Amino acid sequence: MQCLHNALIRTHHITSRKKVAKLKQAATFHDVFVLLRYGGPPGVMYVEGKAEGVTQWVSDVQVSEMVESQSSCW
């Protein structure tokens, strides 16, 4: 059985190119998929992968407001 964990995170905005690069670098490091909505408000981040990788990625990017987090197995 394979389990995926995901998190949906909302921020005020993500405008810094350096921040976007660091978010993507952290996703590669933790072997997770990340989808970013950046530029203007609101900033949205969706991350998916193994539970440990998602948890570590969220911790590394110092998220202040997580909207939803869940696991699904099949």
C-alpha positions as CSV (number, residue, x, y, z in Angstrom):
1,M,0.0,0.0,0.0
2,Q,1.4,3.4,-1.0
3,C,0.5,6.4,1.1
4,L,0.8,10.1,0.1
5,H,0.6,13.0,2.4
6,N,-0.3,16.5,1.3
7,A,-0.6,20.0,2.7
8,L,-2.3,23.1,1.4
9,I,-0.8,26.3,2.7
10,R,-2.0,29.9,2.3
11,T,0.2,32.9,2.8
12,H,-0.4,36.6,2.2
13,H,1.8,36.6,-0.9
14,I,5.0,35.2,-2.3
15,T,6.8,37.8,-4.4
16,S,10.6,37.1,-4.0
17,R,12.2,35.0,-6.7
18,K,14.8,33.9,-4.1
19,K,12.0,32.6,-1.9
20,V,10.5,30.7,-4.8
21,A,13.9,29.2,-5.6
22,K,14.4,28.1,-2.0
23,L,10.9,26.6,-1.8
24,K,11.6,24.5,-5.0
25,Q,15.1,23.6,-3.7
26,A,13.6,22.4,-0.4
27,A,11.0,20.3,-2.4
28,T,13.8,18.6,-4.3
29,F,15.8,18.0,-1.1
30,H,12.8,16.4,0.7
31,D,11.7,14.5,-2.5
32,V,8.2,16.1,-2.6
33,F,6.1,17.7,-5.3
34,V,5.3,21.4,-4.7
35,L,2.9,23.7,-6.6
36,L,3.3,27.4,-5.9
37,R,1.0,30.3,-6.7
38,Y,3.1,33.4,-6.4
39,G,3.3,37.0,-7.6
40,G,0.4,38.7,-5.7
41,P,-1.9,37.9,-2.9
42,P,-2.8,35.3,-1.9
43,G,0.2,33.1,-2.0
44,V,-0.7,29.4,-2.1
45,M,1.6,26.4,-1.7
46,Y,0.5,22.8,-2.2
47,V,3.0,20.0,-1.3
48,E,2.6,16.3,-1.8
49,G,4.8,13.3,-1.1
50,K,5.7,10.8,1.7
51,A,4.6,12.0,5.1
52,E,8.1,12.6,6.4
53,G,9.1,14.6,3.4
54,V,6.0,16.8,3.6
55,T,6.4,17.4,7.3
56,Q,10.0,18.3,6.9
57,W,9.3,20.6,3.9
58,V,6.6,22.4,5.9
59,S,8.9,22.8,8.8
60,D,11.8,24.1,6.7
61,V,9.7,26.8,5.0
62,Q,8.4,27.9,8.4
63,V,4.7,28.0,7.5
64,S,2.5,30.2,9.6
65,E,-0.9,29.2,8.3
66,M,-1.6,25.7,7.1
67,V,-5.1,25.4,5.6
68,E,-5.3,21.6,5.3
69,S,-3.2,18.5,5.7
70,Q,-4.2,14.9,4.9
71,S,-3.0,11.5,4.0
72,S,-4.4,9.1,1.4
73,C,-3.4,5.5,0.7
74,W,-4.3,3.1,-2.1
